[in-house]
Amino acid sequence: MDKNIAYQVHDTPERSFIRVSDKASYLNCSPVRDFILNRLEAGQLNFVVDFDNCRSLDSTFLGILVSLAIKVKSSGSLSLLNLRDRNLETVQNLGIHKIAIVSTESFKDIDGIQDIKPINEEMKASSHLIYEAHKTLMDLNQKNQKLFCDVVKFLEQKKEEGA
């Protein structure tokens, strides 16, 4: 796996599998978001995200996962595997464990797993994507509203200044 690639994917008719390596953040989340949106458009409703090799998660990446969980909740599923230590604590503190399945199920050798490449060579999230991810986290519960209101206000001000 290329050191610059933070995600590998494998897709079957039953589910889409995403393996996260190293750090999942606003600096590298656009390709995984694009993959998820493409799979949703194709009718995929079951997603598995494996964090076995993930060292850290940021709120932008987690906001993308919450948005996915909300979209598939009524007729599909989002499973988060092998969350440990700080990653598990963060998911629980934000309430994500209430809308996604948190499991220790293991997928070691998946035939056909491949590095995910950016569609347009853009790895870093746009300010709009960061805004949407944090708004999604805020909508999840009242505690998150307090945690992320400053980020959302800042991005709203930036947007108004640029308009």
Backbone hydrogen bonds, N-H to C=O, Kabsch-Sander energy under -0.5 kcal/mol:
donor,donor_aa,acceptor,acceptor_aa,energy
5,I,2,D,-1.5
6,A,4,N,-0.6
8,Q,19,R,-2.0
9,V,114,Q,-3.0
10,H,17,F,-2.1
12,T,15,R,-2.4
16,S,46,N,-2.5
17,F,10,H,-3.3
18,I,48,V,-3.0
19,R,8,Q,-3.2
20,V,18,I,-0.5
20,V,50,D,-2.8
21,S,6,A,-3.2
22,D,53,N,-2.3
24,A,56,S,-2.8
25,S,23,K,-0.6
28,N,25,S,-1.8
29,C,25,S,-0.9
30,S,123,M,-2.0
33,R,29,C,-2.3
34,D,30,S,-2.7
35,F,31,P,-2.3
36,I,32,V,-2.5
37,L,33,R,-2.7
38,N,34,D,-2.5
39,R,35,F,-2.4
40,L,36,I,-2.6
41,E,37,L,-2.4
42,A,38,N,-1.5
43,G,40,L,-1.5
44,Q,39,R,-2.7
47,F,77,S,-2.8
48,V,16,S,-2.7
49,V,79,S,-3.1
50,D,18,I,-3.2
50,D,48,V,-0.5
51,F,49,V,-0.6
51,F,81,L,-2.6
53,N,20,V,-0.7
54,C,51,F,-1.9
55,R,22,D,-3.9
55,R,53,N,-0.5
56,S,22,D,-1.4
58,D,24,A,-1.7
62,L,58,D,-2.2
63,G,59,S,-2.4
64,I,60,T,-1.7
65,L,61,F,-1.8
66,V,62,L,-2.4
67,S,63,G,-2.2
68,L,64,I,-2.0
69,A,65,L,-2.8
70,I,66,V,-2.4
71,K,67,S,-1.9
72,V,68,L,-2.0
73,K,69,A,-1.2
75,S,72,V,-0.7
76,G,72,V,-2.8
77,S,45,L,-2.0
79,S,47,F,-2.7
80,L,101,I,-3.9
81,L,49,V,-3.2
81,L,79,S,-0.6
82,N,103,S,-1.7
87,N,84,R,-1.4
88,L,84,R,-1.0
89,E,85,D,-2.5
90,T,86,R,-2.6
91,V,87,N,-2.1
92,Q,88,L,-2.4
93,N,89,E,-2.9
94,L,90,T,-2.0
95,G,91,V,-0.5
95,G,92,Q,-0.9
96,I,91,V,-1.8
97,H,91,V,-0.9
98,K,95,G,-1.3
99,I,96,I,-1.6
100,A,96,I,-1.1
101,I,78,L,-2.9
102,V,100,A,-0.5
103,S,80,L,-2.6
103,S,101,I,-0.6
110,I,108,K,-0.8
111,D,109,D,-0.6
113,I,110,I,-1.5
114,Q,9,V,-2.4
116,I,7,Y,-2.4
117,K,115,D,-0.5
123,M,121,E,-0.7
125,A,26,Y,-3.6
130,I,126,S,-2.4
131,Y,127,S,-2.4
132,E,128,H,-2.8
133,A,129,L,-2.6
134,H,130,I,-2.1
135,K,131,Y,-2.5
136,T,132,E,-2.3
137,L,133,A,-1.9
138,M,134,H,-2.3
139,D,135,K,-2.1
140,L,136,T,-0.8
140,L,137,L,-0.8
141,N,137,L,-0.7
141,N,138,M,-0.5
145,Q,141,N,-1.2
146,K,142,Q,-1.4
147,L,143,K,-1.6
148,F,144,N,-2.4
149,C,145,Q,-1.1
152,V,148,F,-2.3
153,K,149,C,-2.7
154,F,150,D,-2.4
155,L,151,V,-2.3
156,E,152,V,-2.3
157,Q,153,K,-2.5
158,K,154,F,-2.4
159,K,155,L,-2.0
160,E,156,E,-2.3
161,E,157,Q,-2.4
162,G,158,K,-1.7
163,A,159,K,-0.9
